[in-house]
């Protein structure tokens, strides 16, 4: 199993899977672009969902 694309869109993927939380939608067209958009701007799991 591979989780690379899921981790790009969900830096907290392990916690999301553990909690059964929804995953952020992937935006593959931005994965290897030149800026922060699509690389560091995916929202983290809300602390209220933990």
Secondary structure as a PSIPRED ss2 file (coil, helix, strand):
# PSIPRED VFORMAT (PSIPRED V4.0)

   1 X C   1.000  0.000  0.000
   2 X C   1.000  0.000  0.000
   3 X C   1.000  0.000  0.000
   4 X H   0.000  1.000  0.000
   5 X H   0.000  1.000  0.000
   6 X H   0.000  1.000  0.000
   7 X H   0.000  1.000  0.000
   8 X H   0.000  1.000  0.000
   9 X H   0.000  1.000  0.000
  10 X C   1.000  0.000  0.000
  11 X C   1.000  0.000  0.000
  12 X C   1.000  0.000  0.000
  13 X H   0.000  1.000  0.000
  14 X H   0.000  1.000  0.000
  15 X H   0.000  1.000  0.000
  16 X H   0.000  1.000  0.000
  17 X H   0.000  1.000  0.000
  18 X H   0.000  1.000  0.000
  19 X H   0.000  1.000  0.000
  20 X C   1.000  0.000  0.000
  21 X C   1.000  0.000  0.000
  22 X C   1.000  0.000  0.000
  23 X C   1.000  0.000  0.000
  24 X C   1.000  0.000  0.000
  25 X C   1.000  0.000  0.000
  26 X C   1.000  0.000  0.000
  27 X C   1.000  0.000  0.000
  28 X H   0.000  1.000  0.000
  29 X H   0.000  1.000  0.000
  30 X H   0.000  1.000  0.000
  31 X C   1.000  0.000  0.000
  32 X C   1.000  0.000  0.000
  33 X C   1.000  0.000  0.000
  34 X C   1.000  0.000  0.000
  35 X C   1.000  0.000  0.000
  36 X C   1.000  0.000  0.000
  37 X C   1.000  0.000  0.000
  38 X C   1.000  0.000  0.000
  39 X C   1.000  0.000  0.000
  40 X C   1.000  0.000  0.000
  41 X C   1.000  0.000  0.000
  42 X C   1.000  0.000  0.000
  43 X C   1.000  0.000  0.000
  44 X C   1.000  0.000  0.000
  45 X C   1.000  0.000  0.000
  46 X C   1.000  0.000  0.000
  47 X H   0.000  1.000  0.000
  48 X H   0.000  1.000  0.000
  49 X H   0.000  1.000  0.000
  50 X C   1.000  0.000  0.000
